[in-house]
Amino acid sequence: MPQRSVDTPANKSLKTALIVDDHPLFCDALSLMVKMLTEVENPQTCKTLAEALDLIDAGLRPDVLMLDLSLPDVSGLEGLLRLRGRNPDQVILVVSSISDNQMISAALAAGAQGFIPKHSPKEIFRQAFETLRTGEVFLPPSYVETRHLEKGPSESDRAIDQLTTLTRQQARILRLMGAGKLNKQIAFDLSIAEATVKAHITAILRKLNAQNRTQAVLIAQQAKFGNLAQMDQNTG
């Protein structure tokens, strides 16, 4: 089983979990499996990224956060990036049906401590928790690492690093920019002043080192920051 070190304590106790997944049957099955195979007795669940962020804002600090990449209010790596930005120390285990090599690499680059394809047998879930508990990154058996660190970070890696610096409101505005919205339309959608939108866009361009709106959207797309043209505008 391929593993990589992660900056978490060895033999970490993993007794609490938050599962973020909007598919009721899979979420229930995953909850039961986690209780059966790990130390977690009563995993919490929620259906959207907004609910997860609200729980974190209220003080929830699960030992493991199990995240689906396709949620009603977010898609791609945006959910992972926003959770990582909200709590950099949170252990995040991605559980996704989108499990090609490129997506796994991108999720790890964005800060996930592990990745499990949804179709995996229960033994893989048990191994993932054991791996995280010992302070290692969990990689599924099907994964073949293609990143060559000696060549330096890829454009996608650099874009991910830049996007993690955005605030929640800036992330919303960037998605609306990607959908082709004008400043006044963004202001209407978010119920804020157009001058506030302009100020946020200036900050976004500075953080992404972008010269204009188009370049900012391209940087977001490089990092698989969701399908910008189709994402729900109301992320909560």
KOLKELUM-796417 format. One record per atom (N, C-alpha, C, O): residue in one letter; atom name; x, y, z. Coordinates in steps of 0.02 Angstrom, whole numbers, plus 50000, padded with zeros to 5 digits. Layout:
<recs>
 rest atom    px    py    pz
    A   CA     X     Y     Z
...
</recs>
This chain:
<recs>
 rest atom    px    py    pz
    M    N 50041 49940 50000
    M   CA 50000 50000 50000
    M    C 50043 50062 50000
    M    O 50082 50072 50047
    P    N 50039 50106 49949
    P   CA 50080 50165 49947
    P    C 50059 50215 49999
    P    O 49999 50226 50009
    Q    N 50106 50246 50033
    Q   CA 50091 50294 50085
    Q    C 50142 50350 50081
    Q    O 50197 50342 50056
    R    N 50122 50408 50107
    R   CA 50168 50464 50113
    R    C 50157 50495 50181
    R    O 50102 50493 50209
    S    N 50210 50523 50209
    S   CA 50206 50552 50275
    S    C 50164 50615 50273
    S    O 50161 50650 50222
    V    N 50131 50629 50329
    V   CA 50091 50690 50337
    V    C 50107 50718 50405
    V    O 50125 50682 50451
    D    N 50101 50784 50411
    D   CA 50120 50817 50473
    D    C 50064 50811 50525
    D    O 50034 50861 50544
    T    N 50050 50750 50547
    T   CA 50003 50737 50601
    T    C 50036 50690 50650
    T    O 50080 50651 50631
    P    N 50015 50692 50714
    P   CA 50048 50649 50763
    P    C 50039 50575 50748
    P    O 49985 50554 50726
    A    N 50091 50535 50760
    A   CA 50086 50463 50752
    A    C 50040 50436 50806
    A    O 50036 50464 50861
    N    N 50005 50381 50791
    N   CA 49959 50350 50838
    N    C 49906 50398 50863
    N    O 49887 50397 50922
    K    N 49882 50439 50818
    K   CA 49829 50487 50834
    K    C 49764 50451 50847
    K    O 49746 50405 50810
    S    N 49728 50471 50898
    S   CA 49663 50441 50913
    S    C 49611 50470 50866
    S    O 49604 50531 50860
    L    N 49575 50426 50832
    L   CA 49522 50447 50785
    L    C 49456 50420 50811
    L    O 49434 50366 50792
    K    N 49424 50459 50854
    K   CA 49363 50436 50887
    K    C 49301 50475 50867
    K    O 49245 50455 50884
    T    N 49310 50529 50831
    T   CA 49252 50567 50807
    T    C 49259 50580 50732
    T    O 49314 50586 50706
    A    N 49203 50583 50698
    A   CA 49204 50592 50625
    A    C 49143 50632 50603
    A    O 49089 50628 50632
    L    N 49154 50671 50550
    L   CA 49099 50706 50517
    L    C 49099 50683 50444
    L    O 49149 50688 50409
    I    N 49042 50657 50421
    I   CA 49034 50633 50353
    I    C 48994 50685 50314
    I    O 48938 50702 50334
    V    N 49022 50710 50259
    V   CA 48988 50760 50218
    V    C 48972 50729 50151
    V    O 49015 50722 50108
    D    N 48909 50708 50143
    D   CA 48888 50673 50083
    D    C 48812 50680 50076
    D    O 48776 50672 50126
    D    N 48787 50696 50016
    D   CA 48716 50709 50008
    D    C 48676 50648 49984
    D    O 48616 50654 49973
    H    N 48708 50590 49977
    H   CA 48672 50530 49956
    H    C 48652 50491 50018
    H    O 48694 50461 50050
    P    N 48587 50491 50036
    P   CA 48565 50462 50100
    P    C 48585 50389 50110
    P    O 48609 50371 50164
    L    N 48577 50347 50059
    L   CA 48593 50277 50067
    L    C 48668 50266 50078
    L    O 48688 50229 50122
    F    N 48708 50300 50038
    F   CA 48781 50293 50046
    F    C 48803 50322 50113
    F    O 48846 50293 50146
    C    N 48775 50379 50131
    C   CA 48794 50411 50194
    C    C 48777 50365 50254
    C    O 48818 50358 50300
    D    N 48718 50334 50252
    D   CA 48699 50288 50306
    D    C 48745 50227 50307
    D    O 48767 50205 50360
    A    N 48759 50201 50248
    A   CA 48803 50142 50245
    A    C 48873 50159 50269
    A    O 48905 50119 50304
    L    N 48897 50217 50250
    L   CA 48964 50238 50271
    L    C 48967 50248 50347
    L    O 49016 50231 50379
    S    N 48914 50276 50375
    S   CA 48911 50286 50447
    S    C 48915 50220 50484
    S    O 48953 50212 50532
    L    N 48876 50171 50460
    L   CA 48877 50105 50492
    L    C 48946 50072 50485
    L    O 48970 50041 50532
    M    N 48976 50079 50427
    M   CA 49041 50048 50415
    M    C 49095 50080 50459
    M    O 49137 50045 50486
    V    N 49092 50145 50466
    V   CA 49140 50180 50509
    V    C 49134 50156 50581
    V    O 49184 50144 50615
    K    N 49071 50150 50605
    K   CA 49060 50127 50673
    K    C 49084 50055 50683
    K    O 49109 50037 50736
    M    N 49077 50014 50631
    M   CA 49095 49944 50635
    M    C 49170 49933 50631
    M    O 49197 49888 50663
    L    N 49205 49974 50591
    L   CA 49275 49960 50576
    L    C 49325 50004 50613
    L    O 49385 49990 50613
    T    N 49301 50058 50646
    T   CA 49347 50105 50677
    T    C 49328 50119 50749
    T    O 49282 50088 50776
    E    N 49365 50164 50780
    E   CA 49350 50184 50849
    E    C 49292 50232 50854
    E    O 49267 50245 50909
    V    N 49269 50259 50798
    V   CA 49215 50308 50798
    V    C 49149 50275 50818
    V    O 49129 50225 50788
    E    N 49116 50302 50869
    E   CA 49053 50272 50893
    E    C 48992 50303 50861
    E    O 48945 50268 50843
    N    N 48992 50369 50853
    N   CA 48933 50403 50827
    N    C 48954 50459 50778
    N    O 48956 50517 50797
    P    N 48970 50440 50716
    P   CA 48990 50491 50668
    P    C 48932 50539 50653
    P    O 48874 50518 50646
    Q    N 48948 50603 50648
    Q   CA 48898 50652 50628
    Q    C 48895 50655 50552
    Q    O 48944 50638 50518
    T    N 48839 50676 50525
    T   CA 48831 50680 50453
    T    C 48799 50747 50434
    T    O 48762 50777 50473
    C    N 48814 50770 50374
    C   CA 48780 50827 50345
    C    C 48781 50820 50270
    C    O 48821 50782 50242
    K    N 48736 50857 50236
    K   CA 48726 50847 50164
    K    C 48759 50899 50120
    K    O 48766 50888 50060
    T    N 48780 50955 50148
    T   CA 48808 51008 50108
    T    C 48871 51036 50139
    T    O 48885 51027 50198
    L    N 48910 51071 50098
    L   CA 48969 51104 50124
    L    C 48949 51159 50173
    L    O 48982 51170 50224
    A    N 48895 51195 50158
    A   CA 48873 51249 50201
    A    C 48858 51222 50272
    A    O 48877 51254 50321
    E    N 48826 51164 50276
    E   CA 48812 51135 50342
    E    C 48876 51117 50377
    E    O 48883 51128 50438
    A    N 48924 51090 50341
    A   CA 48988 51071 50371
    A    C 49025 51133 50397
    A    O 49052 51132 50452
    L    N 49024 51187 50358
    L   CA 49057 51248 50379
    L    C 49023 51278 50440
    L    O 49056 51305 50485
    D    N 48957 51273 50442
    D   CA 48920 51299 50501
    D    C 48939 51260 50563
    D    O 48948 51289 50617
    L    N 48945 51194 50557
    L   CA 48964 51153 50614
    L    C 49035 51170 50638
    L    O 49048 51174 50698
    I    N 49079 51181 50590
    I   CA 49148 51200 50608
    I    C 49150 51268 50641
    I    O 49185 51279 50690
    D    N 49111 51315 50614
    D   CA 49107 51382 50643
    D    C 49079 51380 50714
    D    O 49096 51421 50756
    A    N 49036 51330 50727
    A   CA 49007 51322 50794
    A    C 49054 51287 50842
    A    O 49038 51278 50901
    G    N 49112 51265 50817
    G   CA 49162 51236 50861
    G    C 49174 51162 50852
    G    O 49214 51133 50889
    L    N 49141 51130 50804
    L   CA 49152 51058 50793
    L    C 49222 51046 50766
    L    O 49243 51078 50718
    R    N 49258 51000 50796
    R   CA 49325 50982 50773
    R    C 49331 50905 50771
    R    O 49360 50875 50816
    P    N 49303 50874 50719
    P   CA 49306 50801 50715
    P    C 49377 50777 50704
    P    O 49417 50812 50672
    D    N 49393 50719 50729
    D   CA 49460 50691 50717
    D    C 49470 50677 50643
    D    O 49526 50684 50618
    V    N 49417 50657 50608
    V   CA 49420 50645 50536
    V    C 49358 50676 50503
    V    O 49302 50667 50527
    L    N 49368 50711 50448
    L   CA 49312 50736 50409
    L    C 49313 50698 50343
    L    O 49362 50702 50305
    M    N 49259 50661 50328
    M   CA 49255 50621 50267
    M    C 49212 50660 50217
    M    O 49153 50673 50229
    L    N 49243 50678 50161
    L   CA 49213 50726 50115
    L    C 49201 50697 50045
    L    O 49247 50669 50015
    D    N 49139 50705 50021
    D   CA 49124 50691 49951
    D    C 49142 50753 49911
    D    O 49134 50809 49936
    L    N 49165 50745 49850
    L   CA 49184 50802 49809
    L    C 49125 50831 49769
    L    O 49131 50886 49743
    S    N 49070 50795 49766
    S   CA 49012 50819 49728
    S    C 48953 50828 49777
    S    O 48920 50780 49796
    L    N 48942 50890 49796
    L   CA 48889 50907 49843
    L    C 48840 50954 49810
    L    O 48856 50984 49759
    P    N 48780 50963 49838
    P   CA 48730 51007 49806
    P    C 48754 51079 49798
    P    O 48734 51113 49751
    D    N 48797 51102 49844
    D   CA 48817 51172 49842
    D    C 48890 51182 49822
    D    O 48916 51238 49828
    V    N 48923 51129 49800
    V   CA 48994 51136 49782
    V    C 49015 51075 49742
    V    O 48986 51021 49750
    S    N 49065 51082 49700
    S   CA 49091 51025 49663
    S    C 49165 51033 49651
    S    O 49193 51087 49661
    G    N 49198 50979 49629
    G   CA 49269 50982 49619
    G    C 49306 50989 49685
    G    O 49284 50963 49736
    L    N 49361 51025 49683
    L   CA 49402 51032 49743
    L    C 49383 51092 49786
    L    O 49415 51104 49837
    E    N 49333 51129 49767
    E   CA 49317 51190 49804
    E    C 49300 51175 49877
    E    O 49322 51210 49922
    G    N 49260 51123 49888
    G   CA 49242 51106 49957
    G    C 49303 51091 49999
    G    O 49308 51113 50057
    L    N 49348 51052 49971
    L   CA 49410 51034 50007
    L    C 49451 51097 50021
    L    O 49477 51105 50077
    L    N 49457 51141 49972
    L   CA 49497 51201 49980
    L    C 49467 51246 50035
    L    O 49504 51275 50075
    R    N 49402 51252 50036
    R   CA 49370 51296 50085
    R    C 49374 51266 50155
    R    O 49383 51303 50203
    L    N 49366 51201 50161
    L   CA 49374 51169 50226
    L    C 49445 51175 50251
    L    O 49457 51188 50310
    R    N 49493 51166 50206
    R   CA 49563 51172 50225
    R    C 49579 51244 50246
    R    O 49617 51255 50293
    G    N 49550 51293 50210
    G   CA 49561 51362 50228
    G    C 49530 51380 50295
    G    O 49557 51421 50332
    R    N 49472 51349 50311
    R   CA 49438 51363 50374
    R    C 49476 51334 50433
    R    O 49481 51365 50486
    N    N 49502 51273 50425
    N   CA 49539 51241 50479
    N    C 49598 51202 50450
    N    O 49590 51144 50431
    P    N 49656 51233 50445
    P   CA 49714 51201 50413
    P    C 49736 51136 50446
    P    O 49768 51095 50414
    D    N 49718 51125 50509
    D   CA 49740 51065 50544
    D    C 49690 51007 50539
    D    O 49704 50952 50564
    Q    N 49634 51018 50506
    Q   CA 49583 50966 50502
    Q    C 49608 50907 50458
    Q    O 49632 50918 50403
    V    N 49600 50846 50484
    V   CA 49615 50786 50445
    V    C 49556 50773 50399
    V    O 49500 50763 50422
    I    N 49568 50774 50333
    I   CA 49514 50766 50284
    I    C 49528 50704 50242
    I    O 49582 50697 50212
    L    N 49479 50660 50240
    L   CA 49482 50599 50200
    L    C 49430 50605 50145
    L    O 49370 50603 50160
    V    N 49451 50612 50083
    V   CA 49404 50618 50027
    V    C 49377 50549 50010
    V    O 49414 50501 50004
    V    N 49310 50545 50003
    V   CA 49277 50483 49982
    V    C 49235 50502 49922
    V    O 49182 50533 49929
    S    N 49257 50483 49863
    S   CA 49226 50509 49802
    S    C 49221 50456 49747
    S    O 49262 50411 49742
    S    N 49169 50464 49707
    S   CA 49162 50421 49647
    S    C 49206 50446 49590
    S    O 49219 50409 49543
    I    N 49229 50508 49596
    I   CA 49276 50536 49547
    I    C 49346 50517 49572
    I    O 49373 50551 49615
    S    N 49374 50464 49544
    S   CA 49434 50436 49575
    S    C 49489 50420 49525
    S    O 49528 50373 49535
    D    N 49493 50460 49472
    D   CA 49548 50450 49425
    D    C 49613 50475 49456
    D    O 49613 50511 49505
    N    N 49668 50455 49426
    N   CA 49734 50472 49453
    N    C 49744 50547 49462
    N    O 49771 50570 49512
    Q    N 49721 50585 49412
    Q   CA 49730 50658 49414
    Q    C 49692 50689 49472
    Q    O 49717 50733 49505
    M    N 49630 50665 49483
    M   CA 49590 50693 49538
    M    C 49620 50676 49606
    M    O 49621 50718 49651
    I    N 49644 50615 49613
    I   CA 49675 50595 49676
    I    C 49737 50638 49690
    I    O 49746 50663 49746
    S    N 49778 50648 49639
    S   CA 49838 50690 49647
    S    C 49819 50762 49665
    S    O 49850 50793 49708
    A    N 49767 50788 49633
    A   CA 49746 50856 49646
    A    C 49718 50863 49717
    A    O 49732 50913 49751
    A    N 49681 50813 49740
    A   CA 49653 50815 49808
    A    C 49709 50813 49860
    A    O 49706 50849 49910
    L    N 49759 50772 49848
    L   CA 49816 50769 49895
    L    C 49854 50834 49895
    L    O 49875 50858 49947
    A    N 49862 50864 49835
    A   CA 49897 50928 49831
    A    C 49858 50983 49866
    A    O 49887 51031 49892
    A    N 49792 50977 49868
    A   CA 49749 51026 49901
    A    C 49746 51017 49976
    A    O 49715 51057 50011
    G    N 49776 50963 50001
    G   CA 49781 50956 50073
    G    C 49744 50897 50103
    G    O 49742 50891 50165
    A    N 49715 50853 50063
    A   CA 49682 50794 50090
    A    C 49734 50747 50119
    A    O 49789 50739 50091
    Q    N 49718 50715 50175
    Q   CA 49764 50665 50204
    Q    C 49750 50595 50179
    Q    O 49786 50548 50197
    G    N 49700 50587 50137
    G   CA 49686 50521 50108
    G    C 49631 50525 50057
    G    O 49594 50575 50053
    F    N 49625 50473 50017
    F   CA 49575 50471 49963
    F    C 49550 50400 49957
    F    O 49590 50353 49952
    I    N 49484 50391 49959
    I   CA 49453 50325 49950
    I    C 49402 50329 49894
    I    O 49354 50367 49899
    P    N 49410 50290 49841
    P   CA 49356 50285 49790
    P    C 49294 50255 49822
    P    O 49299 50210 49863
    K    N 49235 50281 49804
    K   CA 49173 50258 49836
    K    C 49160 50184 49825
    K    O 49126 50153 49867
    H    N 49184 50156 49772
    H   CA 49170 50086 49757
    H    C 49216 50038 49796
    H    O 49213 49977 49786
    S    N 49259 50065 49840
    S   CA 49307 50023 49875
    S    C 49274 49975 49924
    S    O 49222 49991 49952
    P    N 49303 49916 49935
    P   CA 49277 49869 49985
    P    C 49290 49897 50055
    P    O 49332 49942 50065
    K    N 49255 49870 50104
    K   CA 49260 49897 50172
    K    C 49330 49891 50201
    K    O 49349 49931 50244
    E    N 49370 49843 50179
    E   CA 49437 49835 50204
    E    C 49480 49897 50189
    E    O 49524 49915 50228
    I    N 49466 49930 50132
    I   CA 49503 49990 50114
    I    C 49487 50046 50163
    I    O 49531 50085 50181
    F    N 49424 50051 50185
    F   CA 49405 50102 50233
    F    C 49440 50089 50300
    F    O 49464 50136 50332
    R    N 49444 50026 50320
    R   CA 49479 50010 50382
    R    C 49553 50028 50377
    R    O 49581 50057 50423
    Q    N 49584 50011 50320
    Q   CA 49654 50026 50310
    Q    C 49666 50102 50310
    Q    O 49717 50125 50334
    A    N 49619 50139 50282
    A   CA 49627 50212 50280
    A    C 49630 50241 50350
    A    O 49673 50283 50364
    F    N 49586 50220 50394
    F   CA 49586 50245 50462
    F    C 49650 50224 50499
    F    O 49679 50264 50536
    E    N 49672 50163 50488
    E   CA 49733 50140 50520
    E    C 49793 50181 50496
    E    O 49838 50198 50535
    T    N 49794 50196 50432
    T   CA 49849 50236 50403
    T    C 49849 50306 50431
    T    O 49901 50332 50451
    L    N 49790 50338 50433
    L   CA 49786 50406 50460
    L    C 49805 50407 50534
    L    O 49836 50455 50557
    R    N 49786 50356 50570
    R   CA 49801 50354 50641
    R    C 49876 50352 50655
    R    O 49899 50377 50706
    T    N 49914 50323 50609
    T   CA 49986 50319 50618
    T    C 50023 50379 50588
    T    O 50085 50380 50588
    G    N 49985 50428 50564
    G   CA 50017 50489 50539
    G    C 50040 50485 50467
    G    O 50085 50522 50448
    E    N 50009 50441 50427
    E   CA 50028 50435 50357
    E    C 49969 50457 50313
    E    O 49911 50456 50335
    V    N 49984 50476 50251
    V   CA 49932 50490 50202
    V    C 49910 50424 50170
    V    O 49951 50383 50152
    F    N 49843 50416 50165
    F   CA 49818 50354 50135
    F    C 49806 50362 50061
    F    O 49771 50409 50039
    L    N 49834 50317 50021
    L   CA 49824 50315 49949
    L    C 49793 50249 49930
    L    O 49815 50197 49953
    P    N 49741 50249 49888
    P   CA 49708 50187 49869
    P    C 49754 50143 49827
    P    O 49799 50168 49793
    P    N 49744 50077 49827
    P   CA 49787 50032 49790
    P    C 49790 50047 49715
    P    O 49840 50033 49683
    S    N 49736 50075 49688
    S   CA 49734 50088 49616
    S    C 49775 50150 49596
    S    O 49785 50161 49536
    Y    N 49797 50188 49644
    Y   CA 49831 50251 49629
    Y    C 49903 50240 49608
    Y    O 49941 50203 49640
    V    N 49922 50273 49554
    V   CA 49991 50273 49531
    V    C 50015 50345 49532
    V    O 49990 50386 49493
    E    N 50063 50360 49574
    E   CA 50086 50429 49581
    E    C 50122 50452 49518
    E    O 50168 50419 49494
    T    N 50099 50509 49492
    T   CA 50128 50535 49430
    T    C 50163 50601 49440
    T    O 50198 50625 49395
    R    N 50156 50631 49498
    R   CA 50189 50695 49510
    R    C 50263 50683 49523
    R    O 50282 50636 49559
    H    N 50305 50725 49493
    H   CA 50377 50720 49503
    H    C 50399 50783 49540
    H    O 50408 50836 49510
    L    N 50409 50776 49605
    L   CA 50422 50834 49646
    L    C 50488 50868 49627
    L    O 50496 50928 49636
    E    N 50536 50829 49600
    E   CA 50599 50860 49583
    E    C 50593 50910 49527
    E    O 50637 50952 49517
    K    N 50538 50907 49488
    K   CA 50527 50954 49434
    K    C 50490 51016 49458
    K    O 50477 51062 49419
    G    N 50473 51018 49521
    G   CA 50439 51076 49549
    G    C 50363 51068 49543
    G    O 50340 51023 49508
    P    N 50326 51111 49577
    P   CA 50253 51106 49576
    P    C 50224 51122 49507
    P    O 50251 51162 49469
    S    N 50169 51089 49491
    S   CA 50136 51100 49427
    S    C 50095 51164 49431
    S    O 50088 51194 49484
    E    N 50068 51186 49373
    E   CA 50025 51244 49373
    E    C 49963 51233 49416
    E    O 49940 51278 49450
    S    N 49937 51171 49414
    S   CA 49879 51155 49455
    S    C 49895 51161 49529
    S    O 49855 51187 49568
    D    N 49954 51137 49549
    D   CA 49975 51141 49620
    D    C 49980 51214 49642
    D    O 49958 51232 49696
    R    N 50010 51255 49599
    R   CA 50018 51326 49616
    R    C 49950 51360 49621
    R    O 49939 51402 49665
    A    N 49904 51342 49576
    A   CA 49837 51371 49578
    A    C 49801 51352 49642
    A    O 49767 51393 49672
    I    N 49808 51289 49662
    I   CA 49777 51266 49724
    I    C 49802 51305 49784
    I    O 49763 51326 49826
    D    N 49868 51315 49786
    D   CA 49897 51353 49842
    D    C 49869 51424 49844
    D    O 49855 51450 49898
    Q    N 49861 51454 49786
    Q   CA 49834 51522 49783
    Q    C 49761 51525 49804
    Q    O 49741 51571 49840
    L    N 49722 51476 49783
    L   CA 49650 51477 49798
    L    C 49636 51466 49872
    L    O 49584 51489 49897
    T    N 49680 51432 49907
    T   CA 49668 51421 49978
    T    C 49673 51486 50018
    T    O 49653 51487 50076
    T    N 49698 51539 49988
    T   CA 49704 51603 50023
    T    C 49639 51644 50019
    T    O 49633 51695 50053
    L    N 49592 51623 49977
    L   CA 49530 51661 49969
    L    C 49484 51652 50028
    L    O 49481 51598 50058
    T    N 49448 51705 50045
    T   CA 49397 51700 50097
    T    C 49335 51667 50067
    T    O 49331 51657 50006
    R    N 49287 51651 50110
    R   CA 49226 51619 50087
    R    C 49188 51664 50037
    R    O 49164 51640 49986
    Q    N 49184 51729 50052
    Q   CA 49150 51775 50007
    Q    C 49187 51783 49942
    Q    O 49156 51786 49889
    Q    N 49253 51785 49945
    Q   CA 49292 51790 49884
    Q    C 49284 51729 49840
    Q    O 49283 51734 49779
    A    N 49277 51670 49871
    A   CA 49266 51609 49833
    A    C 49199 51612 49797
    A    O 49193 51591 49739
    R    N 49147 51638 49831
    R   CA 49082 51646 49798
    R    C 49088 51692 49737
    R    O 49062 51677 49683
    I    N 49121 51748 49747
    I   CA 49127 51797 49693
    I    C 49166 51768 49635
    I    O 49150 51781 49577
    L    N 49218 51730 49648
    L   CA 49257 51699 49595
    L    C 49214 51651 49554
    L    O 49219 51649 49493
    R    N 49171 51613 49588
    R   CA 49126 51568 49551
    R    C 49079 51607 49506
    R    O 49068 51588 49448
    L    N 49052 51662 49531
    L   CA 49006 51702 49491
    L    C 49042 51736 49433
    L    O 49014 51745 49379
    M    N 49105 51755 49445
    M   CA 49146 51782 49390
    M    C 49153 51729 49336
    M    O 49148 51744 49277
    G    N 49165 51666 49356
    G   CA 49172 51612 49309
    G    C 49109 51598 49270
    G    O 49111 51573 49214
    A    N 49051 51615 49301
    A   CA 48987 51606 49267
    A    C 48971 51665 49221
    A    O 48918 51667 49190
    G    N 49018 51713 49216
    G   CA 49009 51769 49170
    G    C 48968 51827 49198
    G    O 48945 51869 49159
    K    N 48958 51829 49263
    K   CA 48918 51882 49294
    K    C 48956 51948 49296
    K    O 49016 51949 49307
    L    N 48919 52002 49284
    L   CA 48947 52069 49291
    L    C 48947 52089 49365
    L    O 48913 52058 49406
    N    N 48985 52141 49381
    N   CA 48990 52163 49451
    N    C 48922 52177 49482
    N    O 48908 52158 49538
    K    N 48879 52212 49444
    K   CA 48813 52229 49471
    K    C 48770 52167 49481
    K    O 48728 52164 49527
    Q    N 48779 52116 49438
    Q   CA 48742 52054 49447
    Q    C 48767 52016 49508
    Q    O 48727 51987 49545
    I    N 48832 52016 49518
    I   CA 48861 51983 49576
    I    C 48837 52018 49640
    I    O 48819 51985 49689
    A    N 48836 52084 49639
    A   CA 48812 52122 49696
    A    C 48740 52104 49713
    A    O 48722 52096 49771
    F    N 48698 52098 49661
    F   CA 48627 52080 49671
    F    C 48621 52009 49700
    F    O 48584 51998 49747
    D    N 48658 51962 49671
    D   CA 48653 51893 49693
    D    C 48675 51884 49765
    D    O 48647 51843 49801
    L    N 48725 51922 49786
    L   CA 48753 51914 49854
    L    C 48727 51967 49903
    L    O 48746 51967 49961
    S    N 48683 52011 49878
    S   CA 48652 52063 49921
    S    C 48706 52107 49954
    S    O 48703 52122 50014
    I    N 48754 52128 49914
    I   CA 48806 52173 49938
    I    C 48813 52231 49888
    I    O 48786 52227 49833
    A    N 48848 52283 49909
    A   CA 48858 52341 49865
    A    C 48906 52325 49808
    A    O 48951 52284 49816
    E    N 48895 52358 49751
    E   CA 48940 52346 49694
    E    C 49011 52367 49710
    E    O 49059 52337 49686
    A    N 49018 52418 49752
    A   CA 49085 52440 49772
    A    C 49120 52385 49813
    A    O 49181 52376 49809
    T    N 49081 52349 49852
    T   CA 49110 52294 49891
    T    C 49132 52238 49845
    T    O 49184 52207 49857
    V    N 49094 52225 49793
    V   CA 49113 52174 49744
    V    C 49180 52194 49712
    V    O 49225 52152 49705
    K    N 49185 52257 49692
    K   CA 49247 52280 49660
    K    C 49307 52272 49707
    K    O 49361 52253 49686
    A    N 49296 52287 49771
    A   CA 49351 52280 49819
    A    C 49371 52207 49826
    A    O 49431 52192 49830
    H    N 49322 52162 49828
    H   CA 49337 52091 49833
    H    C 49374 52066 49771
    H    O 49422 52028 49776
    I    N 49353 52089 49713
    I   CA 49386 52067 49651
    I    C 49459 52092 49649
    I    O 49503 52055 49627
    T    N 49470 52152 49673
    T   CA 49539 52177 49677
    T    C 49581 52132 49722
    T    O 49638 52116 49706
    A    N 49551 52111 49778
    A   CA 49587 52066 49824
    A    C 49599 51998 49793
    A    O 49652 51968 49802
    I    N 49549 51973 49756
    I   CA 49556 51908 49722
    I    C 49613 51910 49672
    I    O 49654 51864 49670
    L    N 49614 51961 49631
    L   CA 49667 51967 49580
    L    C 49735 51970 49613
    L    O 49783 51941 49588
    R    N 49740 52007 49669
    R   CA 49804 52012 49704
    R    C 49825 51944 49732
    R    O 49883 51925 49724
    K    N 49779 51909 49764
    K   CA 49796 51844 49794
    K    C 49814 51792 49742
    K    O 49857 51749 49754
    L    N 49781 51795 49684
    L   CA 49794 51746 49631
    L    C 49850 51769 49584
    L    O 49869 51733 49538
    N    N 49876 51829 49596
    N   CA 49928 51857 49552
    N    C 49903 51859 49480
    N    O 49940 51843 49433
    A    N 49840 51879 49472
    A   CA 49808 51881 49406
    A    C 49803 51954 49382
    A    O 49795 52000 49423
    Q    N 49808 51963 49317
    Q   CA 49806 52030 49288
    Q    C 49735 52053 49277
    Q    O 49722 52113 49276
    N    N 49688 52006 49267
    N   CA 49620 52024 49252
    N    C 49572 51968 49272
    N    O 49594 51915 49296
    R    N 49508 51979 49263
    R   CA 49457 51930 49283
    R    C 49465 51864 49246
    R    O 49460 51810 49275
    T    N 49478 51868 49181
    T   CA 49485 51807 49141
    T    C 49542 51764 49166
    T    O 49534 51703 49171
    Q    N 49598 51794 49183
    Q   CA 49655 51756 49208
    Q    C 49638 51725 49275
    Q    O 49660 51669 49289
    A    N 49600 51760 49317
    A   CA 49581 51732 49383
    A    C 49538 51670 49373
    A    O 49547 51620 49408
    V    N 49490 51673 49327
    V   CA 49447 51616 49314
    V    C 49488 51557 49287
    V    O 49475 51500 49305
    L    N 49535 51571 49243
    L   CA 49578 51518 49216
    L    C 49619 51484 49271
    L    O 49627 51423 49271
    I    N 49643 51523 49318
    I   CA 49681 51495 49374
    I    C 49636 51449 49415
    I    O 49657 51395 49436
    A    N 49573 51470 49426
    A   CA 49526 51429 49462
    A    C 49513 51363 49426
    A    O 49509 51310 49457
    Q    N 49506 51367 49361
    Q   CA 49493 51307 49321
    Q    C 49553 51259 49322
    Q    O 49544 51199 49322
    Q    N 49613 51287 49324
    Q   CA 49673 51245 49327
    Q    C 49673 51202 49391
    Q    O 49699 51147 49391
    A    N 49644 51228 49444
    A   CA 49643 51193 49507
    A    C 49580 51150 49515
    A    O 49567 51125 49570
    K    N 49542 51142 49462
    K   CA 49479 51105 49465
    K    C 49435 51134 49520
    K    O 49408 51098 49562
    F    N 49427 51200 49518
    F   CA 49389 51236 49569
    F    C 49315 51230 49553
    F    O 49279 51280 49552
    G    N 49292 51168 49542
    G   CA 49222 51158 49525
    G    C 49209 51175 49452
    G    O 49253 51202 49418
    N    N 49149 51161 49428
    N   CA 49128 51182 49361
    N    C 49099 51252 49369
    N    O 49041 51260 49386
    L    N 49141 51303 49356
    L   CA 49124 51371 49373
    L    C 49061 51396 49337
    L    O 49025 51438 49364
    A    N 49048 51371 49278
    A   CA 48990 51395 49241
    A    C 48925 51364 49263
    A    O 48872 51388 49245
    Q    N 48927 51311 49303
    Q   CA 48866 51274 49320
    Q    C 48853 51269 49394
    Q    O 48801 51243 49415
    M    N 48899 51294 49435
    M   CA 48893 51285 49507
    M    C 48836 51326 49536
    M    O 48820 51380 49511
    D    N 48805 51301 49588
    D   CA 48753 51336 49625
    D    C 48782 51400 49654
    D    O 48837 51399 49682
    Q    N 48746 51456 49648
    Q   CA 48771 51520 49671
    Q    C 48761 51528 49747
    Q    O 48794 51570 49777
    N    N 48717 51489 49777
    N   CA 48701 51499 49848
    N    C 48735 51445 49889
    N    O 48705 51393 49903
    T    N 48797 51457 49910
    T   CA 48834 51407 49948
    T    C 48826 51415 50022
    T    O 48852 51374 50060
    G    N 48792 51466 50044
    G   CA 48780 51473 50116
    G    C 48840 51499 50152
    G    O 48838 51508 50213
</recs>
